[in-house]
Amino acid sequence: MSEKEWMKDFIYERMELHWQELYRSKADDRREEGRTLDQFEAILKRLTKKERKTINRFFDLSTERHAKETAYLYTCGVKDGIRAMKLTNSL
């Protein structure tokens, strides 16, 4: 495994841990999201197959973009943290 692949795996594991921690304490939010999802699915059922496919594709693309952006920002945070540690140690 290359260093880049290792870093990618490490970042995704850390992000997953943070997401779990974030959502563990937000049961009310999850219930609200569940109700909204039920309403959304009811609306989707009224659409044509082509319209559903278009909306689902939009959400897939949006989710993929968000995941890439989140991983990028997390990586930047790790790099900034390392730089800050080096700077602090050099003082």
C-alpha positions in Angstrom: 0.0 0.0 0.0 1.4 3.4 -1.0 1.7 6.3 1.4 -1.1 8.1 -0.4 -3.4 5.1 -0.2 -2.6 4.7 3.5 -3.3 8.3 4.2 -6.6 8.1 2.3 -7.7 5.0 4.4 -6.6 6.7 7.6 -8.5 9.9 6.8 -11.7 7.9 5.9 -11.4 5.9 9.1 -11.0 9.1 11.2 -13.9 10.8 9.5 -16.1 7.8 10.1 -15.3 7.9 13.8 -16.1 11.6 14.0 -19.4 11.1 12.1 -20.4 8.4 14.5 -19.6 10.6 17.5 -21.5 13.5 16.0 -24.6 11.5 15.3 -24.6 9.5 18.5 -25.7 12.5 20.5 -28.4 13.7 18.1 -31.3 11.3 18.4 -33.9 14.1 17.9 -32.2 15.2 14.7 -32.2 11.6 13.4 -36.0 11.3 14.1 -36.7 14.5 12.2 -34.5 13.4 9.3 -36.4 10.1 9.3 -39.7 11.9 9.0 -38.4 14.1 6.3 -37.0 11.1 4.4 -40.4 9.4 4.6 -42.1 12.5 3.1 -39.4 12.7 0.4 -39.9 9.0 -0.5 -43.7 9.6 -0.7 -43.1 12.4 -3.2 -40.6 10.3 -5.2 -43.2 7.6 -5.6 -45.5 10.1 -7.4 -42.9 10.9 -10.0 -42.2 9.1 -13.2 -39.4 6.6 -13.3 -37.3 9.1 -15.4 -37.9 11.9 -12.9 -37.0 9.7 -10.0 -33.8 8.6 -11.7 -32.8 12.2 -12.4 -33.4 13.2 -8.8 -31.6 10.2 -7.4 -28.6 10.9 -9.8 -28.5 14.5 -8.6 -28.3 13.3 -5.0 -25.7 10.7 -5.8 -23.5 13.4 -7.5 -24.1 15.8 -4.6 -23.2 13.2 -2.0 -20.1 12.2 -3.9 -18.9 15.8 -4.2 -19.6 16.5 -0.5 -17.6 13.4 0.5 -14.6 14.5 -1.7 -14.8 18.0 -0.3 -15.0 16.7 3.3 -12.0 14.4 2.8 -10.0 17.2 1.2 -10.8 19.6 4.0 -9.9 17.0 6.6 -6.6 16.3 4.9 -5.9 20.0 4.9 -6.6 20.1 8.6 -4.2 17.2 9.2 -1.5 19.0 7.3 -2.2 22.3 9.1 -2.0 20.5 12.4 1.4 18.9 11.5 2.7 22.3 10.4 1.5 23.9 13.7 3.1 21.1 15.7 6.4 21.7 13.8 6.2 25.4 14.3 5.5 25.0 18.0 8.4 22.5 18.5 10.8 24.9 16.7 10.0 27.8 19.2 
